[in-house]
Amino acid sequence: MRKSLLTMVGLVIVAAVCFLALFAPYIAPYDPSLPNFSQKFQPPSFRHLLGTDQYGLDIFSRILFAFRLDLVIAVSVVFIGVLIGVLLGAFAGYQGGKTDEALMRLTDIFFAVPALILALAVAAVLGRTLTGLVIALVISWWPSYARLIRGEVLSQKEKLYVEAARAAGSGKGRIILRHILPNSIYPVLINATLDLGGVILTAAGLSFLGFGVQPGTPELGRMVADSASYVFDYPWVIAFSGLAILIISLGLNLVGDGLRDVLDPRLRR
């Protein structure tokens, strides 16, 4: 990965964002949720590095805490989606027959609906909560992992090392977990890394449309939505939040591309 300049740039971006998110309470110069109307719409300055918004909230402080929330959302969605998708996909691929057919038809139903529309519908039912947002995104994301791992398991289960494990008396669970999955998981890891940026973009889109977290919450998409009406008069109010979404998504995608080059040489750039 060190041989790729773009990958190293992505690693630096991701490391910086994680550092800022982890130490946000110590780095942020102001409380991200305490309005100060006497300081509203202040332009960027030494006192407020990125300016203030319509409530007098320091945009730099809010972005630091938004990084923390968006990373929690992205990691939670991808982790739960991978866990559900890998377990169901691996079992269906190894079992075959009606079990495999049932899972594939179930994933077809999910794929028939655009992911953003499905997430919007689920988020509208569950309400404007962090848990509801995560559940809505997980429902949209797990089928792709199930399809991916199922294809890998189908190609692995007929190989000689699996036959040897069966001959040695290993059960289905042991064969899947100890033998097949370790040889099938790399494409899932690559896809999961690339999906972190996609989850952040989708979560920001849901929040912008009013189906994410509550208004006023320091979340990047919510910050853009709350400030959209001031874009022409006070452009810094929305510009830095949008730029933060771009930076974090770009960094995660660059890291995902580098990881793909390392773990799957067939797809190397």
Contacts in CASP RR format, 6 or more apart in sequence:
PFRMAT RR
TARGET T0000
AUTHOR 0000-0000-0000
METHOD contacts of the structure
MODEL  1
MRKSLLTMVGLVIVAAVCFLALFAPYIAPYDPSLPNFSQKFQPPSFRHLL
GTDQYGLDIFSRILFAFRLDLVIAVSVVFIGVLIGVLLGAFAGYQGGKTD
EALMRLTDIFFAVPALILALAVAAVLGRTLTGLVIALVISWWPSYARLIR
GEVLSQKEKLYVEAARAAGSGKGRIILRHILPNSIYPVLINATLDLGGVI
LTAAGLSFLGFGVQPGTPELGRMVADSASYVFDYPWVIAFSGLAILIISL
GLNLVGDGLRDVLDPRLRR
1 7 0 8 1.000
1 8 0 8 1.000
1 11 0 8 1.000
1 258 0 8 1.000
1 259 0 8 1.000
1 261 0 8 1.000
1 262 0 8 1.000
2 8 0 8 1.000
4 258 0 8 1.000
4 261 0 8 1.000
6 254 0 8 1.000
6 257 0 8 1.000
6 258 0 8 1.000
7 254 0 8 1.000
7 255 0 8 1.000
7 257 0 8 1.000
7 258 0 8 1.000
7 261 0 8 1.000
9 251 0 8 1.000
9 254 0 8 1.000
10 250 0 8 1.000
10 251 0 8 1.000
10 252 0 8 1.000
10 254 0 8 1.000
10 255 0 8 1.000
11 254 0 8 1.000
11 255 0 8 1.000
13 247 0 8 1.000
13 248 0 8 1.000
13 250 0 8 1.000
13 251 0 8 1.000
13 254 0 8 1.000
14 248 0 8 1.000
14 251 0 8 1.000
14 252 0 8 1.000
14 255 0 8 1.000
17 67 0 8 1.000
17 71 0 8 1.000
17 247 0 8 1.000
17 248 0 8 1.000
17 251 0 8 1.000
18 71 0 8 1.000
20 27 0 8 1.000
20 64 0 8 1.000
20 67 0 8 1.000
21 64 0 8 1.000
21 67 0 8 1.000
21 68 0 8 1.000
21 71 0 8 1.000
22 68 0 8 1.000
24 61 0 8 1.000
24 64 0 8 1.000
24 65 0 8 1.000
24 67 0 8 1.000
24 68 0 8 1.000
27 64 0 8 1.000
28 58 0 8 1.000
28 60 0 8 1.000
28 61 0 8 1.000
28 64 0 8 1.000
28 65 0 8 1.000
29 49 0 8 1.000
29 58 0 8 1.000
29 60 0 8 1.000
29 61 0 8 1.000
30 48 0 8 1.000
30 57 0 8 1.000
30 58 0 8 1.000
30 61 0 8 1.000
31 61 0 8 1.000
32 57 0 8 1.000
32 58 0 8 1.000
32 61 0 8 1.000
32 62 0 8 1.000
32 64 0 8 1.000
32 65 0 8 1.000
32 218 0 8 1.000
33 57 0 8 1.000
33 216 0 8 1.000
33 218 0 8 1.000
34 57 0 8 1.000
35 55 0 8 1.000
35 56 0 8 1.000
35 57 0 8 1.000
36 52 0 8 1.000
36 55 0 8 1.000
36 56 0 8 1.000
36 57 0 8 1.000
37 55 0 8 1.000
37 56 0 8 1.000
38 56 0 8 1.000
39 48 0 8 1.000
39 52 0 8 1.000
39 56 0 8 1.000
40 52 0 8 1.000
40 53 0 8 1.000
40 54 0 8 1.000
40 55 0 8 1.000
40 56 0 8 1.000
41 52 0 8 1.000
41 53 0 8 1.000
41 54 0 8 1.000
41 56 0 8 1.000
41 230 0 8 1.000
41 234 0 8 1.000
41 237 0 8 1.000
42 48 0 8 1.000
42 51 0 8 1.000
42 52 0 8 1.000
42 56 0 8 1.000
43 51 0 8 1.000
43 234 0 8 1.000
43 236 0 8 1.000
44 50 0 8 1.000
44 51 0 8 1.000
44 236 0 8 1.000
45 51 0 8 1.000
48 58 0 8 1.000
48 59 0 8 1.000
48 60 0 8 1.000
49 60 0 8 1.000
50 58 0 8 1.000
50 59 0 8 1.000
50 60 0 8 1.000
50 63 0 8 1.000
50 236 0 8 1.000
50 240 0 8 1.000
51 58 0 8 1.000
51 59 0 8 1.000
51 60 0 8 1.000
51 236 0 8 1.000
51 237 0 8 1.000
51 240 0 8 1.000
52 58 0 8 1.000
52 59 0 8 1.000
53 59 0 8 1.000
53 62 0 8 1.000
53 223 0 8 1.000
53 226 0 8 1.000
53 227 0 8 1.000
53 230 0 8 1.000
53 237 0 8 1.000
54 226 0 8 1.000
54 227 0 8 1.000
54 230 0 8 1.000
54 234 0 8 1.000
54 237 0 8 1.000
59 223 0 8 1.000
59 236 0 8 1.000
59 237 0 8 1.000
59 240 0 8 1.000
59 241 0 8 1.000
60 240 0 8 1.000
62 218 0 8 1.000
62 223 0 8 1.000
63 218 0 8 1.000
63 220 0 8 1.000
63 223 0 8 1.000
63 240 0 8 1.000
63 241 0 8 1.000
63 244 0 8 1.000
65 218 0 8 1.000
66 218 0 8 1.000
66 219 0 8 1.000
66 220 0 8 1.000
66 221 0 8 1.000
66 223 0 8 1.000
66 241 0 8 1.000
66 244 0 8 1.000
67 220 0 8 1.000
67 244 0 8 1.000
67 248 0 8 1.000
69 130 0 8 1.000
69 213 0 8 1.000
69 217 0 8 1.000
69 218 0 8 1.000
69 219 0 8 1.000
70 200 0 8 1.000
70 203 0 8 1.000
70 204 0 8 1.000
70 219 0 8 1.000
70 220 0 8 1.000
70 248 0 8 1.000
71 248 0 8 1.000
73 130 0 8 1.000
73 133 0 8 1.000
73 134 0 8 1.000
73 137 0 8 1.000
73 199 0 8 1.000
73 200 0 8 1.000
73 203 0 8 1.000
74 196 0 8 1.000
74 197 0 8 1.000
74 198 0 8 1.000
74 199 0 8 1.000
74 200 0 8 1.000
74 203 0 8 1.000
74 252 0 8 1.000
75 196 0 8 1.000
76 134 0 8 1.000
77 134 0 8 1.000
77 137 0 8 1.000
77 138 0 8 1.000
77 141 0 8 1.000
77 199 0 8 1.000
77 203 0 8 1.000
78 141 0 8 1.000
78 192 0 8 1.000
78 195 0 8 1.000
78 196 0 8 1.000
78 199 0 8 1.000
80 134 0 8 1.000
80 138 0 8 1.000
80 142 0 8 1.000
81 138 0 8 1.000
81 141 0 8 1.000
81 142 0 8 1.000
81 145 0 8 1.000
82 142 0 8 1.000
82 145 0 8 1.000
82 188 0 8 1.000
82 192 0 8 1.000
84 138 0 8 1.000
84 142 0 8 1.000
84 145 0 8 1.000
84 146 0 8 1.000
85 142 0 8 1.000
85 143 0 8 1.000
85 145 0 8 1.000
85 146 0 8 1.000
85 149 0 8 1.000
86 145 0 8 1.000
86 146 0 8 1.000
86 149 0 8 1.000
86 181 0 8 1.000
86 185 0 8 1.000
86 188 0 8 1.000
88 103 0 8 1.000
88 142 0 8 1.000
88 146 0 8 1.000
89 103 0 8 1.000
89 145 0 8 1.000
89 146 0 8 1.000
89 147 0 8 1.000
89 149 0 8 1.000
89 150 0 8 1.000
89 153 0 8 1.000
90 149 0 8 1.000
90 150 0 8 1.000
90 153 0 8 1.000
90 176 0 8 1.000
90 180 0 8 1.000
90 181 0 8 1.000
90 184 0 8 1.000
91 99 0 8 1.000
91 176 0 8 1.000
92 99 0 8 1.000
92 100 0 8 1.000
92 102 0 8 1.000
92 103 0 8 1.000
92 104 0 8 1.000
92 146 0 8 1.000
92 150 0 8 1.000
93 99 0 8 1.000
93 100 0 8 1.000
93 103 0 8 1.000
93 150 0 8 1.000
93 151 0 8 1.000
93 153 0 8 1.000
93 154 0 8 1.000
93 157 0 8 1.000
94 153 0 8 1.000
94 157 0 8 1.000
94 172 0 8 1.000
94 175 0 8 1.000
94 176 0 8 1.000
94 180 0 8 1.000
95 172 0 8 1.000
100 150 0 8 1.000
103 146 0 8 1.000
103 150 0 8 1.000
104 147 0 8 1.000
104 150 0 8 1.000
106 143 0 8 1.000
107 143 0 8 1.000
107 146 0 8 1.000
107 147 0 8 1.000
110 118 0 8 1.000
110 139 0 8 1.000
110 140 0 8 1.000
110 143 0 8 1.000
111 143 0 8 1.000
115 140 0 8 1.000
115 141 0 8 1.000
115 202 0 8 1.000
116 140 0 8 1.000
116 202 0 8 1.000
116 205 0 8 1.000
116 206 0 8 1.000
118 136 0 8 1.000
118 139 0 8 1.000
118 140 0 8 1.000
119 136 0 8 1.000
119 137 0 8 1.000
119 139 0 8 1.000
119 140 0 8 1.000
119 202 0 8 1.000
119 206 0 8 1.000
119 211 0 8 1.000
120 136 0 8 1.000
120 206 0 8 1.000
120 209 0 8 1.000
120 211 0 8 1.000
122 132 0 8 1.000
122 135 0 8 1.000
122 136 0 8 1.000
122 139 0 8 1.000
122 140 0 8 1.000
123 132 0 8 1.000
123 133 0 8 1.000
123 136 0 8 1.000
123 206 0 8 1.000
123 211 0 8 1.000
123 212 0 8 1.000
124 211 0 8 1.000
126 132 0 8 1.000
126 133 0 8 1.000
126 135 0 8 1.000
126 136 0 8 1.000
127 211 0 8 1.000
128 210 0 8 1.000
128 211 0 8 1.000
128 212 0 8 1.000
128 213 0 8 1.000
128 214 0 8 1.000
129 213 0 8 1.000
129 214 0 8 1.000
130 213 0 8 1.000
133 203 0 8 1.000
133 206 0 8 1.000
133 207 0 8 1.000
133 211 0 8 1.000
133 212 0 8 1.000
133 213 0 8 1.000
136 206 0 8 1.000
136 211 0 8 1.000
137 199 0 8 1.000
137 202 0 8 1.000
137 203 0 8 1.000
137 206 0 8 1.000
140 202 0 8 1.000
141 195 0 8 1.000
141 199 0 8 1.000
144 191 0 8 1.000
145 188 0 8 1.000
145 191 0 8 1.000
145 192 0 8 1.000
148 187 0 8 1.000
148 188 0 8 1.000
148 191 0 8 1.000
149 181 0 8 1.000
149 184 0 8 1.000
149 185 0 8 1.000
149 187 0 8 1.000
149 188 0 8 1.000
152 184 0 8 1.000
152 185 0 8 1.000
152 187 0 8 1.000
152 188 0 8 1.000
153 176 0 8 1.000
153 180 0 8 1.000
153 181 0 8 1.000
153 184 0 8 1.000
156 162 0 8 1.000
156 180 0 8 1.000
156 183 0 8 1.000
156 184 0 8 1.000
157 180 0 8 1.000
161 179 0 8 1.000
162 175 0 8 1.000
162 179 0 8 1.000
162 180 0 8 1.000
165 174 0 8 1.000
165 175 0 8 1.000
165 178 0 8 1.000
165 179 0 8 1.000
166 175 0 8 1.000
170 178 0 8 1.000
170 179 0 8 1.000
186 263 0 8 1.000
186 264 0 8 1.000
187 263 0 8 1.000
187 264 0 8 1.000
189 259 0 8 1.000
189 263 0 8 1.000
190 256 0 8 1.000
190 259 0 8 1.000
190 260 0 8 1.000
190 263 0 8 1.000
190 264 0 8 1.000
193 252 0 8 1.000
193 255 0 8 1.000
193 256 0 8 1.000
193 259 0 8 1.000
194 252 0 8 1.000
194 253 0 8 1.000
194 256 0 8 1.000
194 257 0 8 1.000
194 260 0 8 1.000
196 252 0 8 1.000
197 248 0 8 1.000
197 249 0 8 1.000
197 252 0 8 1.000
197 253 0 8 1.000
198 249 0 8 1.000
198 252 0 8 1.000
200 220 0 8 1.000
200 245 0 8 1.000
200 248 0 8 1.000
200 249 0 8 1.000
200 252 0 8 1.000
201 245 0 8 1.000
201 249 0 8 1.000
203 212 0 8 1.000
203 219 0 8 1.000
203 221 0 8 1.000
204 219 0 8 1.000
204 220 0 8 1.000
204 221 0 8 1.000
204 224 0 8 1.000
204 245 0 8 1.000
205 221 0 8 1.000
206 212 0 8 1.000
207 213 0 8 1.000
207 219 0 8 1.000
207 220 0 8 1.000
207 221 0 8 1.000
207 222 0 8 1.000
207 224 0 8 1.000
207 225 0 8 1.000
208 221 0 8 1.000
208 222 0 8 1.000
208 224 0 8 1.000
208 225 0 8 1.000
208 228 0 8 1.000
209 225 0 8 1.000
210 225 0 8 1.000
212 219 0 8 1.000
212 222 0 8 1.000
213 219 0 8 1.000
213 222 0 8 1.000
214 222 0 8 1.000
215 222 0 8 1.000
215 225 0 8 1.000
215 226 0 8 1.000
216 222 0 8 1.000
216 223 0 8 1.000
216 226 0 8 1.000
220 241 0 8 1.000
220 242 0 8 1.000
220 244 0 8 1.000
220 245 0 8 1.000
220 248 0 8 1.000
221 241 0 8 1.000
221 242 0 8 1.000
221 245 0 8 1.000
223 238 0 8 1.000
223 241 0 8 1.000
224 238 0 8 1.000
224 241 0 8 1.000
224 242 0 8 1.000
224 245 0 8 1.000
227 234 0 8 1.000
227 237 0 8 1.000
227 238 0 8 1.000
227 241 0 8 1.000
228 238 0 8 1.000
230 237 0 8 1.000
230 238 0 8 1.000
231 237 0 8 1.000
231 238 0 8 1.000
257 269 0 8 1.000
260 267 0 8 1.000
260 268 0 8 1.000
261 267 0 8 1.000
261 268 0 8 1.000
261 269 0 8 1.000
END
